[in-house]
Amino acid sequence: MSSATYAVRRNQNLYRRSAQLELGPVSVSFVMIAIISVLALLYLTQITKTSVYGYRLSELADKQAKLTAANQEMQVEAARLRSIQQIKSAPAVAQLVPETQVHYVR
């Protein structure tokens, strides 16, 4: 080999070409489909997560309504029981005499 060939071979790394990414129309369409698919999956996961929270919220609201109704029923029952005890312990009731002979009218 001549000295010119050695010089070219020896200095071949001095010039580098930058790598260029070339995509054809089919590759671009595949990339776009992939990007749209990923975005659609992200959207669906967010919507699903929101609907799960909505279901949980409605379940908790139903539970709260049931507990509120039960609480009101218990308050009414407690008031009824207290009123019976107050009537029995009233001084006017202590003076009442039980009736021994009962007559029914036809």
WOSULCOR-V968847 format. One line per field, one symbol per residue. ss: DSSP state (a for helix, b for strand, c for the rest). psi: psi as a letter, one per 20 degrees, with the letter a starting at -180 (. if undefined). burial: # if it has 24 or more other C-alpha atoms within 12 Angstrom, else .. Layout:
ss: ???
psi: ???
burial: ???
This chain:
ss: ccaaaaaaaacaaaccccccccccaaaaaaaaaaaaaaaaaaaaaaaaaaaaaaaaaaaaaaaaaaaaaaaaaaaaaaaaaaaaaaaaccaaaacccccccccccc
psi: qrhhghhghhkhihoqpqppopprhggghgggggghgghgggghhggggghghgggghghgggggghgghghghhggghghhhghhghjqhhhhiqpqphppppp.
burial: ..........................................................................................................
